[in-house]
Amino acid sequence: STSTLDYENLKARHVIKEHSKSVISCPVHPSQDYVATISSDGMWAMTDLAVGETAFTSSAGATTQCAAFHPDGLLVGLGCSDGIVRIWDFFQDAAAADLSIGKKGVSVTSLS
């Protein structure tokens, strides 16, 4: 599980329990209203930070290893173990494009 921290009193605000394995990345949405949790269980989840509820969970197909939001917040790039960067439409909960990077897994993504 992953906890979000309330910086004013340094206590856990919410505990995110959507994954069966370790969380390996947790980028924050540009609006700062959501956090994506990327897990070694192959799933990723979007959590609403205001209420601590999961907006959705999904699988990018191969194991998702990292993620980064586009600055406009509409897209997220998911780096996958199969060498694909999957561009995910945040609001449609669907893949918008797949970019083949190579045979090795993708460990870092950045969108601009």
C-alpha positions in Angstrom: 0.0 0.0 0.0 1.0 3.6 -0.5 0.1 6.5 1.8 -0.4 10.2 0.9 1.0 12.6 3.5 -0.6 15.6 5.0 2.4 18.0 5.3 0.8 20.2 7.9 0.6 17.5 10.6 2.9 14.9 9.0 0.3 12.1 9.2 -1.0 9.8 6.5 -4.0 11.4 4.8 -5.0 8.4 2.7 -3.8 4.8 2.2 -3.9 3.5 -1.4 -4.4 -0.2 -1.4 -5.1 -0.9 -5.0 -2.0 -3.1 -5.7 -1.0 -6.6 -4.8 2.8 -5.8 -5.2 5.1 -2.9 -4.5 4.4 0.6 -5.9 7.4 1.6 -8.0 6.4 5.0 -9.2 3.7 7.6 -8.2 3.7 10.7 -10.4 1.3 13.5 -9.4 -1.2 14.9 -12.0 -0.4 18.5 -13.1 -3.6 19.7 -11.4 -2.3 18.1 -8.2 -5.8 16.5 -7.7 -4.7 13.0 -8.6 -1.8 10.6 -8.2 -1.0 7.7 -10.4 0.5 4.6 -8.7 2.5 2.3 -10.8 3.0 -1.2 -9.4 5.1 -4.2 -10.1 1.8 -6.2 -10.2 1.3 -4.8 -13.8 -1.5 -2.5 -12.8 -1.6 1.3 -12.5 -4.3 3.3 -10.6 -5.4 6.9 -10.5 -6.4 8.2 -7.1 -8.3 11.3 -6.3 -6.2 13.0 -3.6 -9.1 15.1 -2.2 -11.0 12.1 -1.0 -8.5 9.2 -1.3 -10.7 7.2 -3.6 -9.4 5.4 -6.7 -10.8 6.9 -9.9 -9.8 3.8 -11.9 -7.3 1.0 -12.2 -6.0 -0.3 -15.5 -3.3 -2.4 -17.1 -1.2 -1.1 -20.0 -0.8 -4.6 -21.3 2.8 -5.4 -20.4 4.1 -4.5 -16.9 4.0 -0.8 -16.4 7.4 0.4 -15.1 7.1 4.2 -15.0 4.7 7.0 -15.9 4.7 10.8 -16.6 1.8 13.1 -17.2 1.7 15.6 -20.1 1.7 19.1 -18.7 -1.9 19.7 -19.9 -3.0 16.7 -17.8 -4.9 15.0 -20.6 -2.4 12.3 -21.4 -0.1 10.0 -19.4 2.9 8.2 -20.9 3.3 4.7 -19.5 6.8 3.0 -19.9 6.3 -0.7 -20.2 8.5 -3.8 -19.8 8.0 -4.7 -23.5 9.8 -1.5 -24.8 6.6 0.3 -25.5 5.6 3.8 -24.3 1.8 3.7 -24.2 0.2 7.1 -24.4 -2.9 6.8 -22.3 -5.9 9.2 -22.5 -6.6 9.9 -18.9 -10.2 10.9 -19.4 -11.2 8.1 -21.8 -9.3 5.4 -19.9 -7.9 4.1 -23.2 -4.7 3.9 -25.1 -4.3 6.8 -27.5 -1.0 5.6 -29.1 1.8 3.1 -28.7 5.4 4.1 -29.4 8.0 1.3 -29.8 11.2 2.3 -28.1 13.1 -1.0 -28.4 13.4 -4.5 -27.0 14.3 -3.5 -23.4 11.9 -2.2 -20.9 11.2 1.5 -20.5 12.3 2.8 -17.1 11.9 6.6 -17.5 9.2 8.7 -19.3 8.8 12.4 -19.8 6.2 14.3 -21.8 6.2 17.9 -22.9 
